[in-house]
Amino acid sequence: ENQSLKSSGSEALLAAQWRQRYEGCLSEKDDLQCRLQIEVEKAEIMADQRRKVDSGKFEMKYRDLKESFRLYRKKAKEIFEAQQRGDVGLVSIA
């Protein structure tokens, strides 16, 4: 195709065809870049939402653990104080 256009002396037509191909490729590239950017933004939003959900789960587990440890310390303190007073028989371990 290029040879036939060059041989007939229509370089302007050849240049126009290449320009058209270039513009088509450039347009396709721009479209793909926009679509990629949209997908990246969607992925970031989903990752943020996932992090929020995960942090909520960990927050609840942390609070439960903290409360359990607080109760453990309270019970240990009661036992220790009972031992100091000599009330070993009255300490209930429950």
Biopython code that builds the backbone (N, CA, C, O; Angstrom):
import numpy as np
from Bio.PDB.StructureBuilder import StructureBuilder

atoms = [
    (1, "GLU", "N", (0.827, -1.193, 0.000)),
    (1, "GLU", "CA", (0.000, 0.000, 0.000)),
    (1, "GLU", "C", (0.870, 1.255, 0.000)),
    (1, "GLU", "O", (0.633, 2.197, -0.757)),
    (2, "ASN", "N", (1.894, 1.243, 0.880)),
    (2, "ASN", "CA", (2.807, 2.385, 0.927)),
    (2, "ASN", "C", (3.547, 2.550, -0.397)),
    (2, "ASN", "O", (3.727, 3.666, -0.884)),
    (3, "GLN", "N", (3.972, 1.428, -0.973)),
    (3, "GLN", "CA", (4.723, 1.488, -2.231)),
    (3, "GLN", "C", (3.853, 2.046, -3.361)),
    (3, "GLN", "O", (4.314, 2.851, -4.170)),
    (4, "SER", "N", (2.626, 1.621, -3.404)),
    (4, "SER", "CA", (1.757, 2.102, -4.486)),
    (4, "SER", "C", (1.483, 3.591, -4.341)),
    (4, "SER", "O", (1.400, 4.305, -5.340)),
    (5, "LEU", "N", (1.342, 4.062, -3.123)),
    (5, "LEU", "CA", (1.112, 5.490, -2.908)),
    (5, "LEU", "C", (2.367, 6.304, -3.214)),
    (5, "LEU", "O", (2.294, 7.388, -3.792)),
    (6, "LYS", "N", (3.524, 5.760, -2.814)),
    (6, "LYS", "CA", (4.777, 6.474, -3.076)),
    (6, "LYS", "C", (5.073, 6.538, -4.582)),
    (6, "LYS", "O", (5.538, 7.555, -5.096)),
    (7, "SER", "N", (4.800, 5.455, -5.254)),
    (7, "SER", "CA", (5.115, 5.404, -6.680)),
    (7, "SER", "C", (4.223, 6.348, -7.485)),
    (7, "SER", "O", (4.652, 6.878, -8.510)),
    (8, "SER", "N", (3.024, 6.554, -7.046)),
    (8, "SER", "CA", (2.138, 7.437, -7.809)),
    (8, "SER", "C", (2.327, 8.896, -7.426)),
    (8, "SER", "O", (1.675, 9.776, -7.987)),
    (9, "GLY", "N", (3.217, 9.158, -6.472)),
    (9, "GLY", "CA", (3.542, 10.535, -6.120)),
    (9, "GLY", "C", (2.564, 11.185, -5.172)),
    (9, "GLY", "O", (2.569, 12.409, -5.038)),
    (10, "SER", "N", (1.743, 10.427, -4.523)),
    (10, "SER", "CA", (0.781, 11.045, -3.618)),
    (10, "SER", "C", (1.263, 10.910, -2.166)),
    (10, "SER", "O", (0.666, 10.201, -1.356)),
    (11, "GLU", "N", (2.337, 11.599, -1.875)),
    (11, "GLU", "CA", (2.882, 11.567, -0.518)),
    (11, "GLU", "C", (1.949, 12.244, 0.482)),
    (11, "GLU", "O", (1.916, 11.870, 1.654)),
    (12, "ALA", "N", (1.207, 13.222, 0.029)),
    (12, "ALA", "CA", (0.256, 13.907, 0.912)),
    (12, "ALA", "C", (-0.829, 12.938, 1.359)),
    (12, "ALA", "O", (-1.254, 12.972, 2.514)),
    (13, "LEU", "N", (-1.278, 12.079, 0.456)),
    (13, "LEU", "CA", (-2.291, 11.085, 0.814)),
    (13, "LEU", "C", (-1.715, 10.077, 1.806)),
    (13, "LEU", "O", (-2.378, 9.696, 2.771)),
    (14, "LEU", "N", (-0.481, 9.651, 1.560)),
    (14, "LEU", "CA", (0.192, 8.724, 2.473)),
    (14, "LEU", "C", (0.334, 9.356, 3.856)),
    (14, "LEU", "O", (0.067, 8.702, 4.864)),
    (15, "ALA", "N", (0.747, 10.610, 3.912)),
    (15, "ALA", "CA", (0.899, 11.309, 5.186)),
    (15, "ALA", "C", (-0.443, 11.429, 5.895)),
    (15, "ALA", "O", (-0.508, 11.303, 7.118)),
    (16, "ALA", "N", (-1.510, 11.669, 5.148)),
    (16, "ALA", "CA", (-2.842, 11.786, 5.740)),
    (16, "ALA", "C", (-3.294, 10.466, 6.339)),
    (16, "ALA", "O", (-3.913, 10.434, 7.402)),
    (17, "GLN", "N", (-2.976, 9.365, 5.641)),
    (17, "GLN", "CA", (-3.355, 8.043, 6.170)),
    (17, "GLN", "C", (-2.599, 7.746, 7.467)),
    (17, "GLN", "O", (-3.181, 7.265, 8.439)),
    (18, "TRP", "N", (-1.306, 8.037, 7.468)),
    (18, "TRP", "CA", (-0.524, 7.795, 8.679)),
    (18, "TRP", "C", (-0.989, 8.699, 9.816)),
    (18, "TRP", "O", (-1.025, 8.282, 10.974)),
    (19, "ARG", "N", (-1.345, 9.934, 9.481)),
    (19, "ARG", "CA", (-1.850, 10.865, 10.493)),
    (19, "ARG", "C", (-3.151, 10.331, 11.091)),
    (19, "ARG", "O", (-3.369, 10.409, 12.300)),
    (20, "GLN", "N", (-4.009, 9.789, 10.228)),
    (20, "GLN", "CA", (-5.283, 9.242, 10.685)),
    (20, "GLN", "C", (-5.041, 8.040, 11.609)),
    (20, "GLN", "O", (-5.691, 7.903, 12.646)),
    (21, "ARG", "N", (-4.102, 7.175, 11.220)),
    (21, "ARG", "CA", (-3.776, 6.019, 12.064)),
    (21, "ARG", "C", (-3.221, 6.470, 13.413)),
    (21, "ARG", "O", (-3.587, 5.929, 14.457)),
    (22, "TYR", "N", (-2.336, 7.462, 13.382)),
    (22, "TYR", "CA", (-1.736, 7.995, 14.606)),
    (22, "TYR", "C", (-2.809, 8.577, 15.527)),
    (22, "TYR", "O", (-2.817, 8.305, 16.727)),
    (23, "GLU", "N", (-3.702, 9.369, 14.965)),
    (23, "GLU", "CA", (-4.752, 9.985, 15.774)),
    (23, "GLU", "C", (-5.690, 8.935, 16.366)),
    (23, "GLU", "O", (-6.158, 9.078, 17.496)),
    (24, "GLY", "N", (-5.960, 7.882, 15.600)),
    (24, "GLY", "CA", (-6.787, 6.783, 16.108)),
    (24, "GLY", "C", (-6.116, 6.093, 17.290)),
    (24, "GLY", "O", (-6.750, 5.822, 18.310)),
    (25, "CYS", "N", (-4.834, 5.815, 17.138)),
    (25, "CYS", "CA", (-4.084, 5.169, 18.225)),
    (25, "CYS", "C", (-4.001, 6.080, 19.449)),
    (25, "CYS", "O", (-4.134, 5.620, 20.583)),
    (26, "LEU", "N", (-3.782, 7.371, 19.212)),
    (26, "LEU", "CA", (-3.695, 8.326, 20.307)),
    (26, "LEU", "C", (-5.027, 8.421, 21.054)),
    (26, "LEU", "O", (-5.056, 8.480, 22.284)),
    (27, "SER", "N", (-6.117, 8.433, 20.306)),
    (27, "SER", "CA", (-7.443, 8.479, 20.911)),
    (27, "SER", "C", (-7.707, 7.223, 21.743)),
    (27, "SER", "O", (-8.244, 7.305, 22.848)),
    (28, "GLU", "N", (-7.331, 6.073, 21.210)),
    (28, "GLU", "CA", (-7.507, 4.813, 21.925)),
    (28, "GLU", "C", (-6.662, 4.790, 23.195)),
    (28, "GLU", "O", (-7.112, 4.321, 24.241)),
    (29, "LYS", "N", (-5.438, 5.299, 23.096)),
    (29, "LYS", "CA", (-4.551, 5.360, 24.257)),
    (29, "LYS", "C", (-5.160, 6.242, 25.351)),
    (29, "LYS", "O", (-5.170, 5.864, 26.522)),
    (30, "ASP", "N", (-5.668, 7.419, 24.966)),
    (30, "ASP", "CA", (-6.286, 8.328, 25.936)),
    (30, "ASP", "C", (-7.493, 7.684, 26.606)),
    (30, "ASP", "O", (-7.688, 7.818, 27.814)),
    (31, "ASP", "N", (-8.298, 6.986, 25.816)),
    (31, "ASP", "CA", (-9.472, 6.308, 26.357)),
    (31, "ASP", "C", (-9.058, 5.234, 27.366)),
    (31, "ASP", "O", (-9.654, 5.119, 28.437)),
    (32, "LEU", "N", (-8.050, 4.462, 27.023)),
    (32, "LEU", "CA", (-7.586, 3.406, 27.923)),
    (32, "LEU", "C", (-6.987, 3.986, 29.210)),
    (32, "LEU", "O", (-7.159, 3.419, 30.289)),
    (33, "GLN", "N", (-6.287, 5.116, 29.090)),
    (33, "GLN", "CA", (-5.741, 5.753, 30.279)),
    (33, "GLN", "C", (-6.853, 6.232, 31.208)),
    (33, "GLN", "O", (-6.750, 6.092, 32.426)),
    (34, "CYS", "N", (-7.900, 6.789, 30.643)),
    (34, "CYS", "CA", (-9.039, 7.234, 31.457)),
    (34, "CYS", "C", (-9.705, 6.051, 32.149)),
    (34, "CYS", "O", (-10.030, 6.121, 33.334)),
    (35, "ARG", "N", (-9.902, 4.981, 31.418)),
    (35, "ARG", "CA", (-10.533, 3.795, 32.006)),
    (35, "ARG", "C", (-9.657, 3.195, 33.100)),
    (35, "ARG", "O", (-10.158, 2.743, 34.129)),
    (36, "LEU", "N", (-8.342, 3.193, 32.870)),
    (36, "LEU", "CA", (-7.420, 2.693, 33.885)),
    (36, "LEU", "C", (-7.488, 3.550, 35.143)),
    (36, "LEU", "O", (-7.516, 3.020, 36.254)),
    (37, "GLN", "N", (-7.514, 4.858, 34.979)),
    (37, "GLN", "CA", (-7.588, 5.768, 36.127)),
    (37, "GLN", "C", (-8.867, 5.529, 36.927)),
    (37, "GLN", "O", (-8.844, 5.535, 38.158)),
    (38, "ILE", "N", (-9.978, 5.320, 36.230)),
    (38, "ILE", "CA", (-11.253, 5.047, 36.907)),
    (38, "ILE", "C", (-11.151, 3.759, 37.717)),
    (38, "ILE", "O", (-11.598, 3.710, 38.862)),
    (39, "GLU", "N", (-10.566, 2.717, 37.131)),
    (39, "GLU", "CA", (-10.436, 1.440, 37.832)),
    (39, "GLU", "C", (-9.494, 1.552, 39.032)),
    (39, "GLU", "O", (-9.741, 0.941, 40.072)),
    (40, "VAL", "N", (-8.424, 2.325, 38.896)),
    (40, "VAL", "CA", (-7.497, 2.526, 40.018)),
    (40, "VAL", "C", (-8.218, 3.230, 41.162)),
    (40, "VAL", "O", (-8.051, 2.859, 42.324)),
    (41, "GLU", "N", (-9.014, 4.240, 40.841)),
    (41, "GLU", "CA", (-9.764, 4.960, 41.875)),
    (41, "GLU", "C", (-10.768, 4.042, 42.558)),
    (41, "GLU", "O", (-10.937, 4.103, 43.776)),
    (42, "LYS", "N", (-11.437, 3.188, 41.780)),
    (42, "LYS", "CA", (-12.382, 2.227, 42.363)),
    (42, "LYS", "C", (-11.653, 1.283, 43.321)),
    (42, "LYS", "O", (-12.145, 0.993, 44.411)),
    (43, "ALA", "N", (-10.491, 0.812, 42.910)),
    (43, "ALA", "CA", (-9.713, -0.109, 43.747)),
    (43, "ALA", "C", (-9.287, 0.572, 45.041)),
    (43, "ALA", "O", (-9.315, -0.047, 46.105)),
    (44, "GLU", "N", (-8.894, 1.836, 44.962)),
    (44, "GLU", "CA", (-8.495, 2.571, 46.161)),
    (44, "GLU", "C", (-9.672, 2.744, 47.120)),
    (44, "GLU", "O", (-9.514, 2.607, 48.333)),
    (45, "ILE", "N", (-10.844, 3.042, 46.579)),
    (45, "ILE", "CA", (-12.039, 3.202, 47.413)),
    (45, "ILE", "C", (-12.375, 1.884, 48.100)),
    (45, "ILE", "O", (-12.685, 1.857, 49.291)),
    (46, "MET", "N", (-12.311, 0.793, 47.345)),
    (46, "MET", "CA", (-12.606, -0.516, 47.939)),
    (46, "MET", "C", (-11.594, -0.875, 49.011)),
    (46, "MET", "O", (-11.963, -1.439, 50.041)),
    (47, "ALA", "N", (-10.326, -0.560, 48.789)),
    (47, "ALA", "CA", (-9.291, -0.852, 49.782)),
    (47, "ALA", "C", (-9.525, -0.034, 51.052)),
    (47, "ALA", "O", (-9.356, -0.545, 52.159)),
    (48, "ASP", "N", (-9.910, 1.226, 50.896)),
    (48, "ASP", "CA", (-10.208, 2.065, 52.059)),
    (48, "ASP", "C", (-11.382, 1.501, 52.849)),
    (48, "ASP", "O", (-11.348, 1.457, 54.079)),
    (49, "GLN", "N", (-12.413, 1.072, 52.144)),
    (49, "GLN", "CA", (-13.580, 0.495, 52.819)),
    (49, "GLN", "C", (-13.197, -0.783, 53.552)),
    (49, "GLN", "O", (-13.650, -1.022, 54.672)),
    (50, "ARG", "N", (-12.370, -1.597, 52.926)),
    (50, "ARG", "CA", (-11.930, -2.855, 53.555)),
    (50, "ARG", "C", (-11.125, -2.557, 54.819)),
    (50, "ARG", "O", (-11.282, -3.233, 55.835)),
    (51, "ARG", "N", (-10.254, -1.530, 54.748)),
    (51, "ARG", "CA", (-9.463, -1.159, 55.922)),
    (51, "ARG", "C", (-10.349, -0.689, 57.067)),
    (51, "ARG", "O", (-10.098, -1.009, 58.228)),
    (52, "LYS", "N", (-11.390, 0.073, 56.731)),
    (52, "LYS", "CA", (-12.310, 0.554, 57.767)),
    (52, "LYS", "C", (-13.033, -0.605, 58.439)),
    (52, "LYS", "O", (-13.173, -0.627, 59.662)),
    (53, "VAL", "N", (-13.490, -1.562, 57.647)),
    (53, "VAL", "CA", (-14.181, -2.726, 58.202)),
    (53, "VAL", "C", (-13.226, -3.526, 59.084)),
    (53, "VAL", "O", (-13.586, -3.943, 60.185)),
    (54, "ASP", "N", (-12.009, -3.735, 58.590)),
    (54, "ASP", "CA", (-11.026, -4.494, 59.368)),
    (54, "ASP", "C", (-10.671, -3.791, 60.663)),
    (54, "ASP", "O", (-10.537, -4.436, 61.703)),
    (55, "SER", "N", (-10.516, -2.472, 60.613)),
    (55, "SER", "CA", (-10.151, -1.747, 61.829)),
    (55, "SER", "C", (-11.281, -1.835, 62.851)),
    (55, "SER", "O", (-11.020, -1.886, 64.053)),
    (56, "GLY", "N", (-12.522, -1.855, 62.393)),
    (56, "GLY", "CA", (-13.658, -2.014, 63.307)),
    (56, "GLY", "C", (-13.627, -3.357, 64.001)),
    (56, "GLY", "O", (-13.909, -3.448, 65.196)),
    (57, "LYS", "N", (-13.287, -4.402, 63.264)),
    (57, "LYS", "CA", (-13.186, -5.742, 63.860)),
    (57, "LYS", "C", (-12.085, -5.774, 64.909)),
    (57, "LYS", "O", (-12.273, -6.309, 66.002)),
    (58, "PHE", "N", (-10.936, -5.198, 64.572)),
    (58, "PHE", "CA", (-9.817, -5.214, 65.504)),
    (58, "PHE", "C", (-10.101, -4.353, 66.726)),
    (58, "PHE", "O", (-9.655, -4.669, 67.829)),
    (59, "GLU", "N", (-10.838, -3.272, 66.535)),
    (59, "GLU", "CA", (-11.200, -2.404, 67.654)),
    (59, "GLU", "C", (-12.056, -3.170, 68.654)),
    (59, "GLU", "O", (-11.832, -3.076, 69.861)),
    (60, "MET", "N", (-13.030, -3.924, 68.167)),
    (60, "MET", "CA", (-13.880, -4.721, 69.058)),
    (60, "MET", "C", (-13.074, -5.797, 69.777)),
    (60, "MET", "O", (-13.261, -6.021, 70.973)),
    (61, "LYS", "N", (-12.185, -6.458, 69.057)),
    (61, "LYS", "CA", (-11.357, -7.489, 69.689)),
    (61, "LYS", "C", (-10.447, -6.874, 70.743)),
    (61, "LYS", "O", (-10.236, -7.459, 71.805)),
    (62, "TYR", "N", (-9.910, -5.698, 70.450)),
    (62, "TYR", "CA", (-9.046, -5.012, 71.400)),
    (62, "TYR", "C", (-9.821, -4.648, 72.661)),
    (62, "TYR", "O", (-9.327, -4.842, 73.771)),
    (63, "ARG", "N", (-11.015, -4.130, 72.496)),
    (63, "ARG", "CA", (-11.831, -3.765, 73.665)),
    (63, "ARG", "C", (-12.166, -4.985, 74.507)),
    (63, "ARG", "O", (-12.092, -4.937, 75.735)),
    (64, "ASP", "N", (-12.536, -6.086, 73.843)),
    (64, "ASP", "CA", (-12.831, -7.323, 74.577)),
    (64, "ASP", "C", (-11.614, -7.800, 75.353)),
    (64, "ASP", "O", (-11.721, -8.172, 76.521)),
    (65, "LEU", "N", (-10.461, -7.787, 74.702)),
    (65, "LEU", "CA", (-9.237, -8.228, 75.357)),
    (65, "LEU", "C", (-8.891, -7.317, 76.528)),
    (65, "LEU", "O", (-8.492, -7.785, 77.594)),
    (66, "LYS", "N", (-9.046, -6.030, 76.322)),
    (66, "LYS", "CA", (-8.750, -5.058, 77.374)),
    (66, "LYS", "C", (-9.667, -5.274, 78.583)),
    (66, "LYS", "O", (-9.214, -5.244, 79.727)),
    (67, "GLU", "N", (-10.953, -5.491, 78.320)),
    (67, "GLU", "CA", (-11.912, -5.733, 79.405)),
    (67, "GLU", "C", (-11.600, -7.042, 80.125)),
    (67, "GLU", "O", (-11.671, -7.101, 81.353)),
    (68, "SER", "N", (-11.260, -8.078, 79.387)),
    (68, "SER", "CA", (-10.903, -9.360, 80.015)),
    (68, "SER", "C", (-9.677, -9.198, 80.902)),
    (68, "SER", "O", (-9.631, -9.736, 82.008)),
    (69, "PHE", "N", (-8.690, -8.461, 80.422)),
    (69, "PHE", "CA", (-7.473, -8.258, 81.212)),
    (69, "PHE", "C", (-7.768, -7.420, 82.452)),
    (69, "PHE", "O", (-7.193, -7.660, 83.514)),
    (70, "ARG", "N", (-8.668, -6.429, 82.324)),
    (70, "ARG", "CA", (-9.050, -5.613, 83.478)),
    (70, "ARG", "C", (-9.699, -6.484, 84.549)),
    (70, "ARG", "O", (-9.390, -6.347, 85.733)),
    (71, "LEU", "N", (-10.594, -7.375, 84.142)),
    (71, "LEU", "CA", (-11.250, -8.275, 85.093)),
    (71, "LEU", "C", (-10.240, -9.237, 85.721)),
    (71, "LEU", "O", (-10.317, -9.540, 86.911)),
    (72, "TYR", "N", (-9.290, -9.715, 84.905)),
    (72, "TYR", "CA", (-8.252, -10.604, 85.415)),
    (72, "TYR", "C", (-7.427, -9.905, 86.495)),
    (72, "TYR", "O", (-7.163, -10.481, 87.550)),
    (73, "ARG", "N", (-7.018, -8.652, 86.224)),
    (73, "ARG", "CA", (-6.229, -7.900, 87.209)),
    (73, "ARG", "C", (-7.020, -7.656, 88.488)),
    (73, "ARG", "O", (-6.476, -7.735, 89.589)),
    (74, "LYS", "N", (-8.314, -7.356, 88.334)),
    (74, "LYS", "CA", (-9.168, -7.123, 89.508)),
    (74, "LYS", "C", (-9.244, -8.382, 90.366)),
    (74, "LYS", "O", (-9.107, -8.318, 91.587)),
    (75, "LYS", "N", (-9.461, -9.515, 89.728)),
    (75, "LYS", "CA", (-9.557, -10.795, 90.452)),
    (75, "LYS", "C", (-8.216, -11.145, 91.097)),
    (75, "LYS", "O", (-8.178, -11.615, 92.234)),
    (76, "ALA", "N", (-7.110, -10.916, 90.371)),
    (76, "ALA", "CA", (-5.782, -11.207, 90.916)),
    (76, "ALA", "C", (-5.498, -10.312, 92.120)),
    (76, "ALA", "O", (-4.909, -10.759, 93.104)),
    (77, "LYS", "N", (-5.908, -9.075, 92.042)),
    (77, "LYS", "CA", (-5.717, -8.153, 93.165)),
    (77, "LYS", "C", (-6.518, -8.612, 94.377)),
    (77, "LYS", "O", (-6.018, -8.577, 95.501)),
    (78, "GLU", "N", (-7.762, -9.045, 94.152)),
    (78, "GLU", "CA", (-8.587, -9.550, 95.259)),
    (78, "GLU", "C", (-7.931, -10.757, 95.917)),
    (78, "GLU", "O", (-7.900, -10.865, 97.143)),
    (79, "ILE", "N", (-7.412, -11.653, 95.104)),
    (79, "ILE", "CA", (-6.758, -12.846, 95.651)),
    (79, "ILE", "C", (-5.505, -12.454, 96.426)),
    (79, "ILE", "O", (-5.269, -12.958, 97.524)),
    (80, "PHE", "N", (-4.717, -11.574, 95.870)),
    (80, "PHE", "CA", (-3.496, -11.128, 96.539)),
    (80, "PHE", "C", (-3.819, -10.465, 97.877)),
    (80, "PHE", "O", (-3.172, -10.747, 98.886)),
    (81, "GLU", "N", (-4.820, -9.583, 97.883)),
    (81, "GLU", "CA", (-5.201, -8.915, 99.136)),
    (81, "GLU", "C", (-5.730, -9.913, 100.151)),
    (81, "GLU", "O", (-5.465, -9.788, 101.346)),
    (82, "ALA", "N", (-6.484, -10.912, 99.676)),
    (82, "ALA", "CA", (-6.997, -11.941, 100.584)),
    (82, "ALA", "C", (-5.847, -12.733, 101.184)),
    (82, "ALA", "O", (-5.881, -13.070, 102.368)),
    (83, "GLN", "N", (-4.835, -13.034, 100.392)),
    (83, "GLN", "CA", (-3.673, -13.762, 100.906)),
    (83, "GLN", "C", (-2.927, -12.918, 101.932)),
    (83, "GLN", "O", (-2.433, -13.442, 102.931)),
    (84, "GLN", "N", (-2.845, -11.620, 101.687)),
    (84, "GLN", "CA", (-2.153, -10.729, 102.620)),
    (84, "GLN", "C", (-2.888, -10.660, 103.954)),
    (84, "GLN", "O", (-2.263, -10.555, 105.009)),
    (85, "ARG", "N", (-4.227, -10.719, 103.902)),
    (85, "ARG", "CA", (-5.021, -10.682, 105.128)),
    (85, "ARG", "C", (-5.068, -12.043, 105.805)),
    (85, "ARG", "O", (-5.396, -12.130, 106.988)),
    (86, "GLY", "N", (-4.751, -13.087, 105.092)),
    (86, "GLY", "CA", (-4.796, -14.432, 105.649)),
    (86, "GLY", "C", (-6.130, -15.111, 105.425)),
    (86, "GLY", "O", (-6.444, -16.102, 106.084)),
    (87, "ASP", "N", (-6.923, -14.582, 104.494)),
    (87, "ASP", "CA", (-8.246, -15.153, 104.199)),
    (87, "ASP", "C", (-8.153, -16.118, 103.027)),
    (87, "ASP", "O", (-8.953, -16.030, 102.095)),
    (88, "VAL", "N", (-7.214, -17.019, 103.053)),
    (88, "VAL", "CA", (-6.988, -17.899, 101.908)),
    (88, "VAL", "C", (-8.186, -18.825, 101.691)),
    (88, "VAL", "O", (-8.510, -19.128, 100.543)),
    (89, "GLY", "N", (-8.837, -19.273, 102.726)),
    (89, "GLY", "CA", (-9.950, -20.186, 102.604)),
    (89, "GLY", "C", (-11.202, -19.558, 102.027)),
    (89, "GLY", "O", (-12.063, -20.270, 101.512)),
    (90, "LEU", "N", (-11.325, -18.229, 102.102)),
    (90, "LEU", "CA", (-12.524, -17.561, 101.658)),
    (90, "LEU", "C", (-12.459, -17.111, 100.197)),
    (90, "LEU", "O", (-13.459, -16.649, 99.648)),
    (91, "VAL", "N", (-11.305, -17.241, 99.574)),
    (91, "VAL", "CA", (-11.145, -16.776, 98.199)),
    (91, "VAL", "C", (-11.842, -17.778, 97.266)),
    (91, "VAL", "O", (-11.561, -18.976, 97.291)),
    (92, "SER", "N", (-12.741, -17.258, 96.459)),
    (92, "SER", "CA", (-13.398, -18.122, 95.472)),
    (92, "SER", "C", (-12.802, -17.847, 94.110)),
    (92, "SER", "O", (-12.699, -16.698, 93.682)),
    (93, "ILE", "N", (-12.417, -18.892, 93.447)),
    (93, "ILE", "CA", (-11.826, -18.755, 92.116)),
    (93, "ILE", "C", (-12.891, -19.120, 91.101)),
    (93, "ILE", "O", (-13.157, -20.296, 90.855)),
    (94, "ALA", "N", (-13.488, -18.112, 90.525)),
    (94, "ALA", "CA", (-14.537, -18.374, 89.549)),
    (94, "ALA", "C", (-14.422, -17.409, 88.404)),
    (94, "ALA", "O", (-15.219, -17.464, 87.468)),
]
sb = StructureBuilder()
sb.init_structure("model")
sb.init_model(0)
sb.init_chain("A")
sb.init_seg("    ")
for serial, (resi, resn, name, xyz) in enumerate(atoms, 1):
    if name == "N":
        sb.init_residue(resn, " ", resi, " ")
    sb.init_atom(name, np.array(xyz, "f"), 0.0, 1.0, " ", f" {name:<3s}", serial, name[0])
structure = sb.get_structure()
